[in-house]
Amino acid sequence: MGEILGLGCTHYPGLTVPDDRLPASFHRLLTAPGVPAHYKDRANWPAELVAELGNDQGYSAAQRYSARMADDFRAIRAALDAFNPDLVLVWGDDQYENFREDIIPAFCVLGLDDDFAVRPWQNGNGGRPNRWGEPADWPLELHGHREAAKYLATGLIERGIDMAYAYKPLHHPLAHAFTNTFLYLDWDRRGFSYPVIPFAINCYGSNLLHAQGGSAALFMPARDQSTLPDPPSPQPWRCMAVGKAVAEIFAASPWRVALIASSSWSHCFLSPTNGYLWPDHAADRLLFDALSSADYDTWRKRSLKDMERAGQHEMLNWVALMGAMETLHRRPVVQDYVETHIFMSEKCFVSYPR
């Protein structure tokens, strides 16, 4: 019988850049036409936001923030290494990277090659600056597990979950939700030898094509409300059911499997709650309290409409993890929960030991 470890972390893109660039996204949002003038006015900012900016536009806060994130990833990696899995499945979202106008599956399992590499800093323009100082051609060496991916997709389809699956990337080597997860779990660059299965969830739904999975909508003309929006993301209860099925399938397998939910929590640039400028702390605390007390029902009953209003689109990855952990009767060990006003989103780090 298989053994399973549950983990939760973030793939926040801001952590890839040096600390002096980390506050840049907040300052860019201040220039967005879609951010209401009321929220751009410093006089209307909460004291916590002003304190984070400090007298250096957020640089000191960025140094403290990235150091805290690094320690959190080291702790999650230590839990992963102690478990020593045969494979690692990551629930992540695709933000107009592999899935575009030609096909957008609700769920997709990627059964990649036994050995492959991605070059996260390669951009054809001298390379992207990164906090590790790695050159543009630096390869992130990874390993797939096609056998387990086939086993999983087969088991899901047999349970009535009509899964998409792929053996090759379509438009992009690997969506950043997955690439960043592996980069951060190898923060100290010791290598990441565990075979991986990326499991994509269409978290952005009707916003995916319009905003290409990011903050672009705030810089665009207002959307024409007379046209029918694109289809939505899968419902939270459906993501719970998928997570439950994944846990059941791997529990009956011959493998030791780590199941990882990778995303930040409410994204400010997706939520009108605070004028698209800082996260929806109240909405996140609601789900964090439910997570801490293993209250899975609250997660199941959360509506997609409420999640999207709070900018919690990507938390569908966590909803899948909740479905898996409820099925296994697990309770969480919270490593950290980090609230912020200037770094786009809350971050949560958690493990669900055997």
Buried (B, 14 or more C-beta within 10 A) or exposed (E): EBBBBBBBBBBBBBBBBEBBBBBBBBEEBEEBEBBBEEBBEEEEBEEBBEEBBEEEBBBBBBBEBBEBBBBBBBBBBEBBEEBEBBBBBBBBBBBBBBBBEEEBBBBBBBBBEEEBEBBBBBEEEEBBEBBEEBEBEBEBEBBBBBEBBBBBBBBBEEBEBEBBBBEEBEEBBBBBBBBBBBBBBBBEEEEBEBBBBBBBBBBBBBBBBBBBBBBBBBBEEEEEEEEEEBEBBBBBBBBBBBBBBBBBBBBEBEBBBBBBBBBBBBBBBBBBBBBBBBBBBEBBBBBBEBBBEBBBEBBBEBEBEEBBBBBBBBBBBBBBBBBBBBBBEBEBEEBBBBBBBBBBBBBBBBBBEE
